[in-house]
Amino acid sequence: MDVNSEDVKEKRDKAGHPLFIVIIFVALLGFLFFIPDIYKKYNSEISDFLGIGKEEQDKKPEEDNKTNRSAFYQIGSKSTLKFNEIELTDIALSSDKKTLSFNANSEDVFELDKANYYLEFFEDRKTFVGRRLLLGRITKSLPFEIDISNMDIDTTTYFVISYIPDDTISPLESESDESGLASITCKKGDFVYDYELYLKKLTKVTKKHTYSNPNLEEYAKELLEARKLEKTYNEYTGVNASIVEETNSFIFLSSFDYENVTSFSKLKDNKLFQKGTYNNVIKFKMEAEGYECS
């Protein structure tokens, strides 16, 4: 064997067999390809075993599990209506067709104020008649008397319970001036709410309540309650309240400025929305409580 042949053999031995190198290369690629799945699998199993990350999984928003609309219910029927966490029973229309009464039941305490649940009324299951917002705190059972006096409803009318999140409400065309300022006025009976907005967001609310009664005893009682409320209101930052008296009548005026506060929730008036609430949400919800807004 000559020297050159020995050199070639030695170089082949040092380089290794080509097939063996290919196998190693393929194995390495496979390992790199599958390593993310391996990591996820075993990391998940270890996390579950140690209890790490379970809380985040349990915090999945309840909204993902909500049904958006119940089945249709005809007011003249005697059955019950179940929807997500609540069930309506003893549903009845008043003889003057101005009030719909029922009991809302829940196995657990349920806050309707945060649920965005509405009653939506339809003629022949097709033609929309109107809607009412459901509010209150259910502790097993909560009786309701819904004012439907400005809607044409009878025992042939259908309704559904609908889940309508604020972010799904259709935008409202703004009538603001060049400065971005605008307002929405909502009226119902003796109450008027005026909402001031900047760039479609709530900045201030003015509330006006007019009360009159020829019965002096009843009038005096109502005036006393109004004075107590006036005192309570004026103890809060951003609130200014006053009473203007006339003969057997008074006007209770109150304003709520959000410049230094974000919420007036402690005053227990759901018509005092959070600071920055959009105009479409305000109008939608106020009209769902029977107010006429413009």
Buried (B, 14 or more C-beta within 10 A) or exposed (E): EEEEEEEEEEEEEEEEEEEEEEEEEEEEEEEEEEEEEEEEEEEEEEEEEEEEEEEEEEEEEEEEEBEEEBEEBEBEEEEBBBBBBBBBBEBEBEEEBBBBEBBBBBEEEBEBEEBBBBBBBBBEEEEEBBBBBBBBEBEEEBEBEBBBEEBEBEEEBBBBBBBBEEEEBEEBEBEBEEEEEBBBBBBBEEBBBBBBBBBBBBBBBBBBBBBEBEEEEEBEEBBEEBBEBBEEBEEBEBBBBEBEEEEBBBBBBBBBBBEEEEEBEEBEBEBBBEBBBBBBBBBBBBBBBBBEBE
